[in-house]
Amino acid sequence: RAGQLTFTEGPAATRAEIASYRALDETGRRRFLEGLDLALQQDSCAALVCGDVEEAARAALGFWGWEFSEQMQRLPRSEWPCGQIGLSWPVAADMYTHPHYVAYIEPSGASLPRELPAPLAALLGSLRAGVLPVLEDLVEHRLQLPTGSLSGQMAIVKAIVHYYPEPTQQEALLTHAAFHSDDSLLTLNFETSAGIHRLGGGCDASGGLSIRRLVHEGPRYSSFNLFVGGYGQALSGGDWRSLIHSGSNPDHQARVSITFFLSVPSLDGEAREVHDGTRSRQETAVFE
């Protein structure tokens, strides 16, 4: 494209206070779901607030910051594993050359690795209790399903922890693998500092591409990210658009990001049939 590439911030994501959702009457819940649904239609993302999750998130982020720092001091780069499960330091595009932790989780609760670190397990438990039931209602609302038809069906199927020990150069956001959409129905993301960037919806006034960093209102750790994934786009018939985004570290301090990928297994077959190939097409279109 002609023009300059510009990096901007905001506006702040729409906040949804889900802690008190269950205390609302039927009318209040419907209005809440309508507001959150509208935010996902317009922006593909929102900021969720849930006090029951906040302390578990803070503890998990703190644990992983310490754990990765210790591992980096103990192991030279050449001795890190490059596998797909547990701790690893993948060899991939430039911006992804940082340590990861990956866990796959079955709807039954079984996982690979079999034993999850206690802070991560605690955060998973708090999300299952306080957040997933609200998101089940949200999906029912968007898909016009009977109330309660998805109760207990939403699952966290994958968790990835990213550790960025150094600032990410802005040029790294221009690599082919940088901007992507998630293979999920919805995605939850927790971070120590705001490092999620999204495309700014076309060109800026100079004719260049605009990349916006997602920011939240309120105190640090008081909210976390909700994204639409490719399956969400498929099941909603495009009313929700998957968020094309990229994670990085804009700070001089190390950044930790914990991401959970959500699914409703009974809907996965239909979603895959529509979604198949969408992610690769989006990534190619963005890069070109």
N, C-alpha and C positions, 0 to 999 in steps of 0.2 A: 504494500500500500504506500501511497505517497504520504509525506508528512512525518511528524515526529511520533515516537512512542512515548506516551505520558503515563505516569504513575500517580494515582490520586487516592483519596480516602473517602469512605462513606458514600451516601448518608448512612447513619446507624441503622442496623437491622431492626425490624419490627420485634418488639419484646412481647412475649406471651407468658404470663404468670400462671404456671400450671399447678402450683402447690395447692391452691384453693379450689381447683376445678371440681373435685368430688363434692364439695360443699354447695355448689351451685344447684339451683333448681333446673328443671328441664329447659325452660326458656333461656336461662343464663348459660347453660352448657351449649345450647344451639348457637347463641350469639358468639360465644367464645370460639367454637369450631368454625363458624363462618368467618370470623376475623383472621384466624390462623390460616384457614384455607385460602383466603384472599391474599395474604402475604406470600404464600407459596406460589400462587398463580402469577403474582406480579413480580416477585423477586427470586423465586426458587429457593429461598432460605428465610430463616427467622432466628431470633435469639430466645431460647427458652430459659425460664427462671424457675428453680425448684430448690427451696431451702433444704429439703431432705437429701438432695443429691450433692449440694455444695461442699459439705465437709468431706464426703467420700472422694469427690473430684480433687479437692485440694490435696488430700493425703496421697492419692494415686499419682498426681503430677509431681509432687515432692519426692515420692519414692523413686519414680523413674528418672528424675533428674540426678538423684544420688546414685542409682544403680548404673546408669550409663557412664557417668563420670568415673565411677570406680572401675568399671570394665575397661574404659579407655586408658586408664593409668596402668592397669594390670596387663592388658594385651596389646601388642603392637598391631598396627593395621593389617599386616600380612597374616596374622594368626586368627583373625575374626572369621567365623563361619560365614558361608555365603548361601545358606539353605533358605527354605521357604517357611520354616516353622521355628519359633523361639527367637533367641537373639541372633542377629545377623548383621552384616555390613555388605549389602548387595553391590555388585558391580553393574552399573547401568548408566543412564544418562547423567551428565555432570551434576545436575541439581539433586539427584537421588543418592549421591555417594555420601551417605550419612548412616549412622546405626539405626536399626529397626528392632522391634519385637513384634512377632506375628503369632496370633492364636486363632484357631478355628474352633467354633463352638457348635455343638449339636443342639437341636431343640430340647433334647432330654437333659442337657446340662453337661454332658461329657465334652471333653475338649482335647485338643492337641496344641501344645503340650498337655499332658494329663493333669499336671498340677500347675495351676495359675498362681502367680504371686498374690499374697493375701490382699494388698491394697487394690489390685485390679479386680479380684473376685468380689471385694466389698462394693466397688463401684458398679459392677455388673448387677449385683443384688439390689442396690438402691434404684437403678434404672428400671429393672424388671418390676419393682414394687410401685415406684412413683411416677414413671414416665411412660412406659410402654402401654399401660391401659388407656392413657389419654390419646396416644397416637393410634391405637386401635380404633377408638371412636372417631378420630379424624379421618382415617382411611374409609371407615364405614360411611361417613358423611360425604366424602368426595365421590365414592363409588355408588352411592345411594343404595347401600346394603341395609338389611334389617338391623335395628339396634341390638347390639350384643352378639351379632353373628360372628364377629372376629375375636370375641373375648377369649383371652388366654392363648391366642394363636400367633401373635407377633413374637419373633425371636431375634436375638442378637447372634448372628452367624459367624462374624469375624471381627477381630480386634487388631488394630495396628497401632503401635506406639512409634512415633518418629522422634529422634533426638538430633537437633541441629546444634552442634557445638560452636559453630562460627556463623557470622552473618552470611546470608546468601547474596551473591552478586546478582543484580537485576538482570544481567544478560542471561543468567541461568534459567530465568523464566521464559526464555525464548527457545529453549530446546524442544524437540519434537514431543517428548513425554511429559512436559511440564503441565500443560493445561489438559484436563481430563474431566469426564463425568464418572460417577461411581456406579458399579454394578450392584445396586441395592434398590430397595423400595424407598427407604429413607436412610439418612446417615446422621449420626450424632458425633460432634467433635468438641473436645475440650483442649484448651491450650493455655500455656503460661503467659504468652503474649500474642497479640493479634498478628497472625502470619498467613491468613488465608486471603488469596487474591482471586478476583473474578474478572472476566472480561466486562468492560464498561458498556456493552450494548451498542457496539459499532464504533465509528470514528469520532474523534473529538473535533473541535472547531478548526483545527489546523489541518485536518484530513488524516491525522494519525490515529492509531489504535489506542484506546484508553484502557488501562488496567487498574481496577479499584481494589483497595484493601478493605476487607470487611471489618467494621469496628462496632463495638457495643457501647451502649450507655450504661452508667452505673459502675459500682466498684468492681475491681478485678475479681475474677472467679464467681461473680454473682450470676452470670448467665453463660450459656453454652450454645454452640451452633447446631441448627437443624437444617439439613440440605435435602433437596429432592434428588433421588438417584434415577438411573435409567429405567428401572422397573416401575418406579412411580410415574415417570413420564408415559410409559407404555400403558399401564393400567388406567390412567386417567384420560387416555385418549389425547394427550398433549395439553390438557388444561393445566397440569403441572409440567414445567420444563426442567429437565435435569440441570443442576448447577455445574457449569463448566468452570473449574477452579484449579488453583495451584497452591500448594503449601510451601512455605519458605520461612526463613528467619530474618526479619528486618532489623533485629536488635544486635547489640554487641555482646549481650549475655546469651548463654545457651537457651534454646527454646525446646520445650517438650509439647508434643501434640498427641492426644489419644483419640482415635477414631473408631467408632463402632458402626458396623454395617447391619441394617435391619431388613428382615424378610418376613413374609407370611407364607410359609411353605405351600399351603394349599393354593396359593395364587401364582406360584413361581412358574408353573408350566405355561400358563397364559401369557405371563409377562415376558418370558424368554422368547416365545414365538414372535412377539411384536418387537422386542428390544434387540434381538440378535443382530450384531454388527453395528448398532447405533454408536457405541463408544468409539470404535475405530474410525467411523466416518466423521464423527465430531472432531476427534483429535486431528485428523488429516486436514479437515476444513479450517480449523483454527490455525494450524501451523502454516498452511498455504496462504 
